[in-house]
């Protein structure tokens, strides 16, 4: 590398995708700076109860995993991207194990394989029953902290308020706001967005407070193409107790025999889908939501599972805190925002449509998730995309660029957040229609004001921008497909079996990209 290329790759985020990217770069001897709002380990990874999907049983096949993924994706998965994922998945999990990850084993000492919704075979590895995400975060975080202690990585706790752009629009750094309000501009050889999704835009989400759509907002302001933003997955079985952030009741609980029932005790899913309680998430979430619209409630009856607490300690702990004993009491559940299947258009190596800008994990739309994510594919994708992005960046040495402008500006008052979440919940929820979407967009209208204010103000501005983009995409797609459901267009339309690519104009509107978007070389 030349001296000009000694600027680090800046990685924004602290979850599995961010840390996997960093580990790949560090292994190649590249300078790395990781910027997290709450430090290494922030984000949704640590909360994930589901495991990592991969074909590890000789009776299973990569072809079956690919078919299951594409079936869940409702016609919008990229077959090549899915093929890359399923073929790389076993190796990604093996690499995680070499870093110290310990997965649950069966009585023979082999990794225990679980069954989750949409899968035709047992192919999901877990750790601690329902603590897989915590294990992944701890394993990767430990490796990164060791590298930082040895001077091979720099860890920064700050809020990224904007991207630095060169004369040709290429990304060459970030602008940050420290906890004390200090604004800094940090130069980079490339910037990798690994910031997770926009879950905090909804009144009920399984995501942590860090999930404020920051990466997607940064990318849109930098001119990146976003794809399939309307596909927001709602987890069907979040614990139905008061509070804006809930804990999900893992799909693996249904994989072990738990049944969704209504207030009469009748099975909810038995006649709704051939897979019953293990139907894809969009089907189950829609069934529960529609039942609740009639005034009913739904419970997950897991009383048939022996020793529930040892199988699902996280769920058991939260249930008991709410006065629910899973061995004897059905668990009240309802859908909650869980995962954004759309995002910044990128390939599985993280390349976006803007030179110098990469996106991995939930913030990216790689073609793997399609219109609906298959359970436990996301942690697997985060590991694979991170490793590939790091390897690609380690091989490349772009021409150094001088920043000429920043995408940061003024902050939006945090007091708008509560109203924003109410608007999004009403108009851009599990079930949408034209009137509700138009009302939501009207309420969210206004100039984009990215932030150099407080962290809270920046996050609110990001959420409003991303909510407008998602609402626009949802209004445009006049059909129901995957996790996008329209009560006024209930059928799937052949003419809509295509991606929707949007770009933000200088005036803040979201319009079709106007071309066949390609990732930057």
Secondary structure as GFF3:
##gff-version 3
##sequence-region A 1 521
A	DSSP	three_ten_helix	3	6	.	.	.	ID=ss1
A	DSSP	beta_strand	9	12	.	.	.	ID=ss2
A	DSSP	alpha_helix	16	27	.	.	.	ID=ss3
A	DSSP	beta_strand	32	36	.	.	.	ID=ss4
A	DSSP	three_ten_helix	45	47	.	.	.	ID=ss5
A	DSSP	beta_strand	52	53	.	.	.	ID=ss6
A	DSSP	alpha_helix	62	72	.	.	.	ID=ss7
A	DSSP	alpha_helix	79	98	.	.	.	ID=ss8
A	DSSP	beta_strand	113	114	.	.	.	ID=ss9
A	DSSP	beta_strand	124	125	.	.	.	ID=ss10
A	DSSP	alpha_helix	132	149	.	.	.	ID=ss11
A	DSSP	beta_strand	154	157	.	.	.	ID=ss12
A	DSSP	beta_strand	159	165	.	.	.	ID=ss13
A	DSSP	beta_strand	171	177	.	.	.	ID=ss14
A	DSSP	beta_strand	183	187	.	.	.	ID=ss15
A	DSSP	beta_strand	190	193	.	.	.	ID=ss16
A	DSSP	three_ten_helix	199	201	.	.	.	ID=ss17
A	DSSP	alpha_helix	214	221	.	.	.	ID=ss18
A	DSSP	beta_strand	226	227	.	.	.	ID=ss19
A	DSSP	beta_strand	232	239	.	.	.	ID=ss20
A	DSSP	alpha_helix	251	255	.	.	.	ID=ss21
A	DSSP	beta_strand	259	261	.	.	.	ID=ss22
A	DSSP	three_ten_helix	276	278	.	.	.	ID=ss23
A	DSSP	alpha_helix	281	293	.	.	.	ID=ss24
A	DSSP	beta_strand	298	301	.	.	.	ID=ss25
A	DSSP	alpha_helix	308	311	.	.	.	ID=ss26
A	DSSP	alpha_helix	313	321	.	.	.	ID=ss27
A	DSSP	beta_strand	331	340	.	.	.	ID=ss28
A	DSSP	beta_strand	343	345	.	.	.	ID=ss29
A	DSSP	beta_strand	357	359	.	.	.	ID=ss30
A	DSSP	three_ten_helix	361	363	.	.	.	ID=ss31
A	DSSP	beta_strand	364	365	.	.	.	ID=ss32
A	DSSP	alpha_helix	377	395	.	.	.	ID=ss33
A	DSSP	beta_strand	405	406	.	.	.	ID=ss34
A	DSSP	three_ten_helix	414	416	.	.	.	ID=ss35
A	DSSP	alpha_helix	417	427	.	.	.	ID=ss36
A	DSSP	alpha_helix	434	444	.	.	.	ID=ss37
A	DSSP	alpha_helix	455	476	.	.	.	ID=ss38
A	DSSP	three_ten_helix	494	496	.	.	.	ID=ss39
A	DSSP	beta_strand	501	504	.	.	.	ID=ss40
A	DSSP	beta_strand	510	512	.	.	.	ID=ss41
###
